[in-house]
Amino acid sequence: MSSYCLRTALFQEIDETLDWSSRYVGCHLMGVLSQLEEALSTGKLPHYYMSDVNLLSGLTSKNTGELRAVVHRLLSSKDEMMSVLRQ
């Protein structure tokens, strides 16, 4: 998965969220990860500017499943999330 996929999920979260004050940044990070998990589940992550382009089209179902498992682990485990953020 490219960094552009992450940025696309971030842009989508920004579009859907009004309050980006510092006290909500953690919640919005979780929102970005939730958007990624959903996209990986469906195999569809539309390009931010060209919605007919699927950014996940080059990944196999095995790849999307493995990536979804990683994202799900981050969403499900505070310890796992903190470990990644400390790196």
Residue pairs with C-beta under 8 A, 6 or more apart in sequence:
1 56
1 59
1 67
2 55
4 55
5 36
5 39
5 45
5 55
5 56
6 32
6 36
7 48
8 45
8 46
8 47
8 48
8 55
9 32
9 33
9 35
9 36
9 39
9 45
10 32
11 48
12 35
12 48
13 28
13 31
13 32
13 35
14 20
16 31
17 24
17 28
17 31
20 28
30 75
33 71
33 74
33 75
34 75
36 45
36 71
37 68
37 71
37 72
37 75
39 45
39 56
40 56
40 64
40 65
40 67
40 68
40 71
41 68
43 54
43 56
43 59
43 61
43 64
44 54
44 56
45 54
45 55
45 56
46 52
46 53
46 54
46 55
47 53
47 54
47 55
56 64
59 67
73 80
74 80
74 81
74 84
75 81
